Amino acid sequence: MTAPELALHSSLDPEDWPAAREQAHRMLDDMLDHMEHLRSGPVWRPIPEAVRAAFDAPLPTAPTDLSAVHEDFLRNVLPYGAGNAHPSFVGWVQGGGNLAGMLGDMLASGLNTNLGGRDQAPLEVERQILRWMRTIFQFPDTASGLFVTGSSMANFMGLLVARHAAIGKLPLVHTAKDGTLVAYASAAVHGCVPQAMDLSGLGRAALRRIPVDENGRMRIDALELALADDRAAGLRPFLVVGTAGTVDTGSVDDLPALAHIAEREDLWFHVDGAFGALAILSPTLAPMLVGLDRADSIAFDFHKWAQVPYDAGFLLVKDGREHQDTFAAPEAYMRRETRGLAANSPWPCDYGVDLSRGFRALKTWFTLRTYGLERIGAMIEGTCALAKRLEARVGAEPKLELMAPVALNIVCFRYLGSNPDTINELNARIVVELQESGVAAPSTTELNGRLVIRVAIVNHRTEARDIDEFVDAVLALGNAA
């Protein structure tokens, strides 16, 4: 078509729906094949330079047939993902996705609704999940919740609610200049928390990083001292952040002790439960999370242990009114009604910063309903059992050394080698060679200045044989070094 003809034919719908339907089925079948045969391929492979160069193409000013775009995807995108869906991806705390969630995401894309507000059934799906989360975490019916991109955003928003509860809606510049508000978190807290302090205007210098004990948990005695020192200096403690599943070792802070201190000191108690909070679905693991119900807010991700396709983070706030007051800013164009499409408020946009929001709740709804919480809880418990298996393998191998207690599903260890001066370099090389071989994808971290191999078992597809093959590969690479 010429440009004038294209202007008159403005719809982007297919001219040949039967052909489009056939192509769509091919695309779905390709993804089903990919998921079914994940185990037969490498975890990860480096991107060839020729493939990388293919993305240096000019702007697509003219139309391209959908089948050709699909072929480009199959050739240049699908084979070179991060690999977190593979059963031997054990490097970072990332879920593996699931079929029901993928299909739910497809339906959400087809519906293409904006969940910022309006009176629509998709909002009822999100509200139903909120009610389920209230039940799971024993929060009151007045608690609020919101789907967000992930726990980094949920932690940031939880901090903003805590700040609002402490000082009200003062202009941000006054909050930053005041300089008296201080917060507390463990030295092992995720990096998004100090970043949230910066983004909030309070600054990361106002975050007290409290030392941890030998199990990676915040030291309660050190927190008490820091609080006393800050109050004596005329500062205003307002927030304590507990962690349920630290990023390095999976440790869970003493939540009952933190809740007690928060209540006594009139602090907002926020818990970063990015992956660990959902361990509450396992009757065996739930006792580790006693005290979580006493939190004022919880951040967690469905896209980690619950295996929902990315992205699906969630913020749960006990005081729904405080949550709404933090973010609601009604404008004339957001006028609410008691009837019509502008009814059924408050809306999700009253509880966060986004006016435009995708239907993240649908893939979560499909996942939770299709598999059920008991099965998901059993799967979570199973990944922790695999971590214990890995811990036992490490303990049985003289050339391997466990570097931290195993609390949940994260195991940190290293290959000892023959030269103590080069152990860090040796373990870093082992990890890279494992990744590049496609056999497994662990990661590294540093504990007490020592580089270690970090294994986070999150994927529901991971089995005992994957753990054993991984250990065998580590030993083979270490022995050959």
Summary of the structure (lengths in Angstrom):
residues: 481
radius of gyration: 24.6
end to end distance: 62.2
largest distance: 75.6
contacts: 1561
relative contact order: 0.14
helix: 49%
strand: 14%
